[in-house]
């Protein structure tokens, strides 16, 4: 059997990078940066007040205290958004609001709480300062967060909500991103029926196309076809012809890749050599099919059981879709957690166990099987509680409570 790493390396070697395009920030969420994003304006764009208070010359109020207040003349108002730059001479001050530009002649802010009159002090009157400016003066200096040209985001990272905020603050209205991989999803099996259909003997509700479509979307891809085909190789061939006409970058087929008498993916794409069908030392997901067309379309053949589909996507397909987009990190983050329950992995193969994380004790998270019966590839119901995959090496024949386990986070 191939190792997981060997199979994944074969898949990634066949990936071709997708072209880039520019999109507005409204459309950038979830996309991958195709080039570095740099600051077009300084952050902040000008030196401004970090507090509601009074703009002062530090030397005028250095000795202010509650016992000996310093009285200054209020000569101006500077609200947020103001373009004025009032002169602040010796003994003068200006009322100023948070985010308003600091007058050129001032170098510090006295918060309104450190005055006797507060904002009842009006222009033309006076205000009594009861404390000197704090260290730093409650002033935000121009470009202190990022000067013009500073790197805001490198290439190859996902743009989330917080990243969009940073890009916008840096004065960039559009961003270069990788094109979305266009993917077709085909579930095979004559027993499959749409969810919600009254099932007859021998029929099951089809779920693989739904989990794959969601996983593709979460990986930044675009599902251009989601359908199913029976166990007739001719039917699958017709569906594939339709899919290839949609300008796809990859097709993911579930079922029909193992050693049964009715294996449409294997029977359709195996004899021509379009796909290679192998066994991988993992549980679930041992039977795998993979190939690439002369046009560069990736062909994935995943096992048919729902847990096998979900695991196989995470291990092989998701890294390929991310690589198409130039993502710097292709694999999920992992942490090590103590086991909160005991279980017996599959002998001789690396186990990917759908798992839940117990966060009852914030200082000591634990991990346990999502399904009380452990990991069996057709137990789709247990996926409802899964938020991670516990990864157990092939040589481990039993996990005991308290054993440290590698955990692949799915969120």
GIBEL-V796054 format. One record per residue. N is the residue number from 1. RES is the residue in three letters. SS is DSSP state (a for helix, b for strand, c for the rest). PHI is phi in degrees with one decimal (999 if undefined). OMEGA is omega in whole degrees, -180 to 180 (* if undefined). Layout:
<<N RES SS PHI OMEGA> <N RES SS PHI OMEGA>>
//
This chain:
<<1 UNK c 999 174> <2 UNK b -74.6 172> <3 UNK c -79.1 176> <4 UNK a -58.3 -177> <5 UNK a -65.5 178> <6 UNK a -64.3 -179> <7 UNK a -65.7 -180> <8 UNK a -65.9 179> <9 UNK a -63.3 177> <10 UNK a -63.7 179> <11 UNK a -63.6 -175> <12 UNK a -67.4 179> <13 UNK a -66.5 -179> <14 UNK c -91.5 -176> <15 UNK c -74.6 172> <16 UNK c -112.7 -179> <17 UNK c -67.1 178> <18 UNK c -84.3 178> <19 UNK c -69.5 179> <20 UNK b -104.1 176> <21 UNK b -149.6 178> <22 UNK b -100.8 179> <23 UNK b -131.4 175> <24 UNK b -74.5 -180> <25 UNK a -62.6 178> <26 UNK a -60.1 -177> <27 UNK a -101.3 -173> <28 UNK c -88.3 -175> <29 UNK c -62.1 179> <30 UNK c 84.0 180> <31 UNK c -86.2 -179> <32 UNK b -111.4 -180> <33 UNK b -62.6 -179> <34 UNK c -95.5 177> <35 UNK c -152.1 -179> <36 UNK c -60.9 175> <37 UNK b -104.6 -179> <38 UNK b -117.3 -178> <39 UNK c -71.5 176> <40 UNK c -88.6 175> <41 UNK c -133.4 177> <42 UNK c -69.3 174> <43 UNK b -121.4 -7> <44 UNK c -70.6 -175> <45 UNK c -73.6 178> <46 UNK c -155.5 177> <47 UNK c -69.2 -174> <48 UNK b -142.9 -178> <49 UNK b -82.7 176> <50 UNK c -92.9 -176> <51 UNK c -141.8 164> <52 UNK c -77.8 -178> <53 UNK b 175.8 -175> <54 UNK b -133.0 176> <55 UNK b -79.0 -175> <56 UNK b -136.4 164> <57 UNK c -92.1 -173> <58 UNK a -51.4 -176> <59 UNK a -62.6 -178> <60 UNK a -74.2 -172> <61 UNK a -124.6 -175> <62 UNK c -59.7 -177> <63 UNK c -99.9 -176> <64 UNK c -65.7 177> <65 UNK c -153.5 178> <66 UNK c -64.8 -179> <67 UNK c -76.0 -178> <68 UNK c -134.7 -180> <69 UNK c -62.8 175> <70 UNK b -102.9 -177> <71 UNK b -98.2 179> <72 UNK b -121.1 177> <73 UNK b -83.6 177> <74 UNK b -88.4 -172> <75 UNK b -107.6 -176> <76 UNK b -164.3 171> <77 UNK b -114.3 177> <78 UNK b -128.3 177> <79 UNK c -78.1 175> <80 UNK c -60.4 -179> <81 UNK c 90.9 -179> <82 UNK c -70.1 176> <83 UNK c -105.1 -178> <84 UNK c -72.0 178> <85 UNK c -135.2 -175> <86 UNK c -65.4 176> <87 UNK c -71.9 178> <88 UNK c -119.9 -180> <89 UNK c -91.0 177> <90 UNK c -54.8 179> <91 UNK c 82.1 -179> <92 UNK b -102.7 173> <93 UNK b -152.4 176> <94 UNK b -132.8 172> <95 UNK b -65.5 -177> <96 UNK b -142.2 -179> <97 UNK c -107.0 179> <98 UNK c -55.4 179> <99 UNK c 88.7 179> <100 UNK c -76.8 -180> <101 UNK b -65.2 179> <102 UNK c -73.4 176> <103 UNK c -54.9 -176> <104 UNK c -57.3 -177> <105 UNK c -78.7 -179> <106 UNK c -96.0 178> <107 UNK c -137.7 -180> <108 UNK b -160.8 177> <109 UNK b -121.8 168> <110 UNK b -103.1 -179> <111 UNK b -58.5 -177> <112 UNK a -59.3 179> <113 UNK a -66.5 -179> <114 UNK a -98.1 175> <115 UNK b -130.2 178> <116 UNK c -79.7 -173> <117 UNK c -89.1 -175> <118 UNK a 62.3 -178> <119 UNK a -81.4 170> <120 UNK a -69.2 175> <121 UNK c -68.4 -176> <122 UNK c -110.1 174> <123 UNK c -59.2 -176> <124 UNK c 99.3 178> <125 UNK c -104.7 180> <126 UNK b -129.8 177> <127 UNK b -140.7 -176> <128 UNK b -104.8 -179> <129 UNK b -89.2 -177> <130 UNK c -107.4 178> <131 UNK c -159.3 175> <132 UNK c -73.9 176> <133 UNK c -59.4 178> <134 UNK c -74.9 175> <135 UNK c -54.5 -175> <136 UNK c 91.3 172> <137 UNK c 71.3 -177> <138 UNK c 53.9 -180> <139 UNK b -117.9 174> <140 UNK b -99.1 -175> <141 UNK c -79.6 179> <142 UNK c -55.9 178> <143 UNK c 71.9 -177> <144 UNK c -65.4 178> <145 UNK c -79.7 180> <146 UNK b -158.4 175> <147 UNK c -76.0 177> <148 UNK c -57.5 180> <149 UNK c 90.0 -180> <150 UNK c -68.1 178> <151 UNK b -72.5 177> <152 UNK b -97.1 177> <153 UNK b -141.9 174> <154 UNK c -78.5 173> <155 UNK c -71.2 173> <156 UNK c 85.8 179> <157 UNK c -122.8 179> <158 UNK b -76.2 179> <159 UNK c -94.0 176> <160 UNK c -98.1 -178> <161 UNK a -61.9 -178> <162 UNK a -69.0 178> <163 UNK a -67.7 177> <164 UNK a -61.8 178> <165 UNK a -59.6 -179> <166 UNK a -65.7 180> <167 UNK a -62.7 180> <168 UNK a -63.4 -180> <169 UNK a -62.7 -180> <170 UNK c -81.9 174> <171 UNK c 84.1 -179> <172 UNK c -105.0 -178> <173 UNK c -95.3 177> <174 UNK b -133.5 -178> <175 UNK b -141.7 178> <176 UNK b -81.3 -179> <177 UNK b -130.1 175> <178 UNK b -73.3 175> <179 UNK c -61.7 178> <180 UNK c -76.0 173> <181 UNK c -61.9 178> <182 UNK b -94.3 -169> <183 UNK b -127.5 172> <184 UNK b -104.5 -179> <185 UNK b -120.8 -179> <186 UNK b -131.3 173> <187 UNK b -93.5 -179> <188 UNK b -110.9 178> <189 UNK c 140.3 -179> <190 UNK c -70.1 -179> <191 UNK c -83.5 -172> <192 UNK b -80.6 177> <193 UNK b -132.2 179> <194 UNK c -60.0 177> <195 UNK c -57.4 -178> <196 UNK c 95.1 178> <197 UNK c -78.7 174> <198 UNK c -66.2 -173> <199 UNK c -89.8 173> <200 UNK c -97.8 -179> <201 UNK c -56.0 178> <202 UNK c 90.7 -179> <203 UNK c -100.8 176> <204 UNK b -136.1 177> <205 UNK b -74.0 -180> <206 UNK c -74.9 -179> <207 UNK c -125.2 -173> <208 UNK a -60.8 -177> <209 UNK a -65.3 -179> <210 UNK a -74.5 178> <211 UNK a -66.4 180> <212 UNK a -65.4 179> <213 UNK a -61.1 179> <214 UNK a -67.0 180> <215 UNK a -64.6 178> <216 UNK a -62.5 180> <217 UNK a -61.5 179> <218 UNK a -64.8 179> <219 UNK c -88.5 177> <220 UNK c 89.6 -179> <221 UNK c -89.6 178> <222 UNK b -121.9 179> <223 UNK b -84.3 -178> <224 UNK b -98.1 177> <225 UNK b -154.6 173> <226 UNK b -133.6 -175> <227 UNK b -151.5 178> <228 UNK b -137.4 178> <229 UNK b -142.8 178> <230 UNK c -75.8 -176> <231 UNK c -85.8 178> <232 UNK c -86.3 179> <233 UNK a -55.3 180> <234 UNK a -64.1 178> <235 UNK a -65.2 179> <236 UNK a -63.7 180> <237 UNK a -60.6 179> <238 UNK a -67.5 178> <239 UNK a -63.1 179> <240 UNK a -65.2 177> <241 UNK a -59.3 177> <242 UNK a -63.7 -178> <243 UNK a -62.7 -179> <244 UNK a -64.0 178> <245 UNK c -75.8 -178> <246 UNK c -93.9 -180> <247 UNK c 70.6 -176> <248 UNK c -87.4 175> <249 UNK c -102.4 -180> <250 UNK b -157.5 172> <251 UNK b -130.0 -179> <252 UNK b -117.3 179> <253 UNK b -111.8 177> <254 UNK b -113.6 -178> <255 UNK c 84.9 174> <256 UNK c 74.8 -177> <257 UNK c -121.8 -172> <258 UNK c -99.7 -171> <259 UNK c -113.3 -179> <260 UNK c -79.2 179> <261 UNK c -79.0 -179> <262 UNK c -119.8 -178> <263 UNK c -127.6 -170> <264 UNK a -62.5 -180> <265 UNK a -66.1 -180> <266 UNK a -64.4 -177> <267 UNK a -73.0 -179> <268 UNK a -85.6 -171> <269 UNK a -111.1 180> <270 UNK c -77.4 -176> <271 UNK c -58.2 -179> <272 UNK c -80.0 -177> <273 UNK c 82.4 180> <274 UNK c -64.8 179> <275 UNK b -132.0 177> <276 UNK b -107.2 -178> <277 UNK b -110.4 -172> <278 UNK b -136.9 172> <279 UNK b -110.3 -179> <280 UNK b -114.3 -175> <281 UNK c -77.3 179> <282 UNK b -145.8 178> <283 UNK b -139.5 -3> <284 UNK c -80.9 175> <285 UNK c 105.5 -177> <286 UNK c -60.2 180> <287 UNK b -78.9 -180> <288 UNK b -134.3 173> <289 UNK b -125.3 179> <290 UNK b -152.5 175> <291 UNK b -164.5 178> <292 UNK b -144.6 -180> <293 UNK c -79.1 176> <294 UNK c -58.0 179> <295 UNK c -85.2 177> <296 UNK c 93.6 178> <297 UNK c -75.4 179> <298 UNK b -79.9 -179> <299 UNK b -114.9 179> <300 UNK b -109.6 173> <301 UNK b -116.4 -177> <302 UNK b -103.7 176> <303 UNK c -59.1 -174> <304 UNK c -90.0 -179> <305 UNK c -71.4 -170> <306 UNK a -57.8 180> <307 UNK a -67.0 177> <308 UNK a -60.4 179> <309 UNK a -62.0 -178> <310 UNK a -62.2 -180> <311 UNK a -68.3 -178> <312 UNK a -61.4 177> <313 UNK a -59.6 -177> <314 UNK a -62.9 -174> <315 UNK a -80.8 -173> <316 UNK a -118.7 -172> <317 UNK a -77.5 -178> <318 UNK a -57.5 177> <319 UNK a -58.9 180> <320 UNK a -68.5 179> <321 UNK a -64.0 178> <322 UNK a -68.2 179> <323 UNK a -63.4 176> <324 UNK a -57.2 -177> <325 UNK c -90.7 179> <326 UNK c 74.8 -178> <327 UNK c -66.6 -179> <328 UNK c -69.7 180> <329 UNK c -108.9 -176> <330 UNK c -97.5 -176> <331 UNK c -106.2 179> <332 UNK c -62.9 173> <333 UNK c -67.1 177> <334 UNK b -124.9 172> <335 UNK b -131.7 177> <336 UNK b -112.6 -179> <337 UNK b -131.1 173> <338 UNK b -72.2 178> <339 UNK b -71.0 177> <340 UNK c -94.0 178> <341 UNK c -150.5 177> <342 UNK c -96.1 174> <343 UNK b -155.6 -179> <344 UNK c -109.9 178> <345 UNK c -70.8 176> <346 UNK c -75.7 -179> <347 UNK c -67.6 170> <348 UNK c 82.6 179> <349 UNK c -135.3 176> <350 UNK b -66.0 -178> <351 UNK b -97.8 170> <352 UNK b -113.3 -172> <353 UNK b -99.9 173> <354 UNK b -57.0 -169> <355 UNK b -135.2 173> <356 UNK b -115.8 -180> <357 UNK b -110.5 178> <358 UNK b -89.1 -178> <359 UNK c -106.3 -178> <360 UNK c -54.7 175> <361 UNK c -100.3 -177> <362 UNK c -58.8 -178> <363 UNK c -88.1 -177> <364 UNK c -151.6 174> <365 UNK c -68.4 174> <366 UNK b -130.8 -179> <367 UNK b -125.4 -180> <368 UNK b -150.3 178> <369 UNK b -57.2 178> <370 UNK c -68.9 179> <371 UNK c -105.1 -178> <372 UNK c -61.0 179> <373 UNK c -88.6 -180> <374 UNK c 86.6 -174> <375 UNK c -105.0 170> <376 UNK c -128.2 -165> <377 UNK c -63.9 -179> <378 UNK c -98.8 -177> <379 UNK c -84.3 -178> <380 UNK a -68.2 -179> <381 UNK a -59.9 180> <382 UNK a -68.2 179> <383 UNK a -66.0 -179> <384 UNK a -61.2 -179> <385 UNK a -99.0 -176> <386 UNK c -78.5 175> <387 UNK c -129.9 -178> <388 UNK b -165.0 170> <389 UNK b -117.9 171> <390 UNK b -80.9 -175> <391 UNK b -109.9 -176> <392 UNK b -114.3 -179> <393 UNK c -59.7 -177> <394 UNK c -59.7 -175> <395 UNK c -80.2 180> <396 UNK c -87.4 -177> <397 UNK c -98.4 176> <398 UNK c -161.3 174> <399 UNK b -102.8 179> <400 UNK c -102.3 177> <401 UNK c -56.4 180> <402 UNK c 97.0 177> <403 UNK c -64.5 177> <404 UNK b -77.1 -176> <405 UNK b -129.3 173> <406 UNK b -71.9 -176> <407 UNK b -127.5 175> <408 UNK b -87.6 -180> <409 UNK b -78.7 -178> <410 UNK c -100.3 -179> <411 UNK c -93.2 *>>
//
